[in-house]
């Protein structure tokens, strides 16, 4: 089942945390990994990539991403200029290492990042 992460446009909380799992359901060990990325396919078809950090011990397999103010940089024409837009976007988590090994989670589909407008949005 896909995970759904929800937040409101321009918010910098909640922090997105993902517990990466092996096919057998055990925690994916991040020991020796050199890169952790949040890969986002926006609803308009464009793609973004954001660096993540390990939360807790590497053996727990948990990654964290904290949205920042520049995530919301959008053009006045409604298109993206490297930022998120209101809507549902497919996301996955990419781990590189050890060595050149590459793993992507979830490996059975995509998670969803749902961004909704806030009432005070102008």
N, C-alpha and C positions, 0 to 999 in steps of 0.2 A: 504494500500500500504506500502510495506517495505521501510524503510529508508536506504539510501546507504551512508556510510562514506568512503571517499577516502583519502589516503595519500601515500607518497612515502616511500619506504624501508629506514629505519634508521632515518627518520624525527621525531622530537619531537613536531612538530606542523603540522596541526592544532589541537586544543583541540577538543575532541569529546564531544558534548553536546546532551543530549536526554531529550526531554520534555515528561514526562510520562502522559498518558491519561487514564481516566476511559472509560468503554465501551460507555458511553453517550457523549464522547468527551471533558468533563471537565478535568481540571488539577487534577492529582492524588496528594492528600495531603500527604506529607512525614513527617508530624508532628508525633513524637513519634517513628519513625523508628530508628532502631539501627544499620543497616547494609545496604550498597548499593554496589552492585557488577556488574561489566561488565563480563558476561559469554561469552566465545569465543569457538566455535567449529572450529578448524583449518581445512583447506582443506584436510590435511593428516589424519584426524580422531581424533587427540589428542585434549584435552580440556585445556583451561586456565581460570583463574579467576583473575580479578584485582579489587582492591578497587576503589570506586568512591567517590566523594564529592557532597554535595548539593550546587547548584549554586543559589544564591539569597535567597528568602524566601522559607521555607518548603512548604507553601501552593501553590507555583507556580509549584512544581513537576518537577524541572529541575535538572538533574545530570550531572556531568562533569568528564571526564577522560583525563589526560594529558599523552601522551606516554612518556616514559623515556628511556634512552639509553639501559638499560638492557632488554627492550622488544625485542631487536634484537639479543639476544644471541642464535646463531645457531651453530650446529656442523659443522666441515669441510666436513662431509659426506653428507651434504645437509638436514639432518633431523633436527627436532627441539630439543632444549635442554631447553625448557621452554620459547621460544620466538616465535614471529610471523614470518611468511614466506610470500614471495610474492605470491599473489593469492587472491581468494575471500573466506571469512570466515563468517559463520553464527554467529550472536551475539544476545544476549538478555540481559536485565537489570533485576536484582533480588533485591527486597526490602524485608527486614525482619523487622517486628515490625509494630505497637506496639505489645507488648507481643510476641507471637511466630507466628503471622500471616505472611504469605509469599505471595508475589505477583510477577509475572514475566511479563515483557513487551518486545515487543508487545505481546498481548495475542491472536493474530490471525496468528502467524507465527514467522518469524525471520527478523531482520534487517541484513544488509550485511556490512562487513568491507572489502573494496577493497584496497589491498596494491600492488602498482606497483613498478617496478625497476626504479631507477633514472639513468640518462645518465652517471654520474660519478661513478657508482657502479662498483667495481672491482672484 
